[in-house]
Amino acid sequence: MFRQRSGSSLCYACGKLNRADAAVCFYCGRRNPGLWGFGPGIGRLIGGFDFAGLATVVSVVFYILSIALNPAEAFRARGTFDILAPSGRALNALGMAGVFAWQEGRWWTVLTAIYLHGSLLHILFNLLWVRQLVPDVEEVYGRARTVVIFTVGGVVCFLVSDLVGTPYTVGASGAIAGVLGAYIFMFPTKRVRVFAYLFIFDVPAYFVIGLWALTQFIAGFGSLGMHVTSDESNVAYLAHVGGFAAGVVGALAWRALAGVPRRRFE
């Protein structure tokens, strides 16, 4: 059974053992440390996912929610690149990033916007990159470091986007750029199968930079790259470069601090 009503479970905050039905954690004082009996089940569920799977689930849940908040707008007939595009109001309610959000003091949108997407194709292509790149990076760096690289890449991307004046923006592209930077640093010659719209390529990892840049260039015409509302598509490219640089810096830092070796695959 998913819910645990008796016995002991770990506190979600401090990780110490408590009664499953405890109202307050004996060690840290957090209320309902077993999350009303659902804590162990949630832990097993999340533990069964690698980070790529977890990021996929979170992104899909937020995408469905963004559609559900304004279905009439999402199902309105549009161009190919804007199929099932959530309304701006729905995305803003869920934490869309951009200059306006930053000026309103909603700094946390640089985190939430990573998991928001502007159309069906936008989320599809981003999640294909996540599934392709993240597992190998997690295998070498571990889940915690991969989460940091992914998150910092996205945050840096949105911060750069804010600095250059993008009013509204969403998408995991900057976070993916960060993972790509770490990936290419660690696996420069490993052959990778990548998906670029209607084409599938099996190429060395370092060649992915070119393919990724090409897809970002094409995406700029359809607002898929980072789904910016700015009229200048080079804004998205600059922001993605910031995310990529964050990933490379993270890889260099952990190599220096933790001795993570660079791997070559022939």
N, C-alpha and C positions, 0 to 999 in steps of 0.2 A: 504494500500500500504506500502511496506517495507521501501521505501525512503520517508523522510519527507522534503518537499520543502518549507514549510512556517510555521509560528508560532514560538514557542520557544522550545528549547531543552537544556539538561544539557551538560556542557562541560565534555568531557571524562577525562580531567586532574584534574580539581579542583571541578567539580560537581556543579558549579554555573550555573544559568539560562542565556542563551544567545539566540539571534535570530538563527533560524535553518540554515540560510544562511550566518551567520557571518563569515568573513574571519579570524578574530582574536578574541580570547576570551577577553571580556572587563575586566575581573578580573585578569587572570593569563598570558595573552598574547600568549597562545598557538594558532598556526595556525589551521584553520578549526576545531573549537571546536565541531561542530556537525558531524564531519567526513563526510563531503559532503552530509549531509542529511541521512546518513546510521547509525549514532550514536544511535538514539532511537530504531531502529529495531534491531541492534546488542545487545543493552542492554536488550531488551525483549527476544531475543533468548537465550542469556547467562543466564538471570534471570530465564528462564524456566527449566534450567538444575540444578540438584544437582551436587555436585562436582564429584561424581562418573560418572555421565553422561558426564560432561565436559571433564574429564580426558580420558574417552573412546573415545569421538569424536576427541580430539587432537591426541591421540595415533593412531587411525585409519587413520586420515588424513596424518600423518607423515609416517605411514607404506605404504599407497598407493603411496605417493610421492616417497618413497625410492624404491619401485618396478618400478615406472614409469621412474626413472632416468637411470635405466639399466635393462630393461625387459628381454633381452636375457640371462643375468646372473641369474636373479630371476627364470626364467622358465626352467633352465637347470636341467636335471634329477639328483636327489640326493637321499640321504637316507630319511627315514620317518621324522626324527627330523629336517631336513633342507628343508622341502617343502616350496616353495616360499620364499626363503631366499634372502634378498637384498644383493647386492654386497658390499664389504668393501669400495669401492670407493664412492658409494652412501651414505652409512651410515656416512662416514667421512665428506662428503660434508654437511650433515644435522646436524652434531654436535656430532659425536661419542666421548665418553670419553676414557680415558686411559693415560698411561704415555707419549706417543708420543704427544698427544694433549696438555697435561700439559706443557711439555718441550717447545712446540711451543708458549706458552703463551695464549692458548685458554682455559682459566680457566672456561669460561661460559659453556663448554661442560658438566660439572657436573650437569647442569640444563637441557640442551636440550636432553642429552642421556637418561633421565628418560622416555621420550616419544618415543624413538626409540626401535625397536625390530628386532631380528635377524632371525625370521622365522614366518610362519603362526601359528604353535603350540605355539611358544614363546608368541606372543601377545594374543592368545586365552586364554591360561591358566592364564596369568597375569591379563587380564581383568575380568576373572571369579572371581579372588580373589578381585579385586577392587569392583566389583558389590556386593560381599558378605559382605565385611568388612566396606567399607567407609561410606555407609548411616547411620549406627548406630552410628559411631564415630562422624559424622557431626551433628547428632541430639543432641548429648550431648555437644560437644565442639563448635558447630557452624562452618560455612563454612570457615571463615578466619583461625581459629586455625587448622582445618583439613588440609587446604592447606599448612599451615606451617609444620605440622607434616609429611605430605606426602613428601613435598619438602626437608625438612631437612633430613629425612630418606634416600632419594635418594642421596642427596649430600654427607652425611657421608659415605654411602656405596661406592660411587665412589672415595672419598678421601682415604678411607682405601684400596680400590683396587689399587689406584695409588701408595700408600706407599709401598705395597708389590710387586709392579712391573708388574701389568697387563698391557700389551701393548695397547689393544683395548677392550672396553666393552660397552654394551648398555643394556637397559631394566629397567622396573619399579619394579623389584623384591626388590631392596633395599628400595624404597619408600613404597612398600606394607609391607615390614618387619617393617618399622616404624609405620604404621597404625596398624599392628598386635600387636605390643608392647603396644600401647595405648588401643587397643580394649580389650586385655586380662586383662589389668590392670583395665579397667572400667567394663567389663562384664565377670568376671571370670567363672561364672557358666551358662551363657546363652547358650542354645543349638543352634548350628550353623550348617547349611548345607554347606558342603564343597565339592569341586570337585577335585579329585586327579586322573588325567588321566582317566581311564575307570571306576573309582569307585566313588560313591557318599556316603558320610558319614554324619550322623546327630549326632553330638557329643557336649559335653560341650566345651566352648570356650578355657579353659585351655588345653584341649586335642589337640587343633589345633596346638599347638607348635610341638607336636610329628609328626602329619601328615605333617605339613609344612616342618619340618626337613627331613622327609622321601622323600617328593617330590623333595626337593632340592638335596638330595643324588642321587635319580634316574636321576634327570635332569643333574647332573654333567657328566653323561656318554653320554648324547646327546647334551650337550652344550646349554641346555634350561634354566638353572638356572639364569644366568645373561648374557648369550651368550658371554663368554669371549673367547679370542683367546689364553690365556695362557694354557700350557699343565697341569698345576696343578689345578685340580678342587676345591681343598680346599681353593684356593684364593677366589672363589665366596662365599663359606660358611662364611669365615671370614668377608668379606665385608657385607654380609647379617646380621651377628651378630651385626656389627656396626650400620646398619640401625635400627635393632630391639631395640638396646640399646637407640638409639636416640628417638624412640617413647616412650619408658618407661620413660625416663628422662623428655620428654615433658609432659607426663601425670602427673608425680609427680610434676613438676613445676607448672602446671596450677591448680592442686588440692590445692597446697599450696597458690598460689597467688590469685586464684579466688574462692576457696572453691568449686570446682566441686566435687560432691560426687561420691564415688565408688558405683556402682550398682551391686546387686546380683539378679540373676534370677534362680529360682528353677524349 
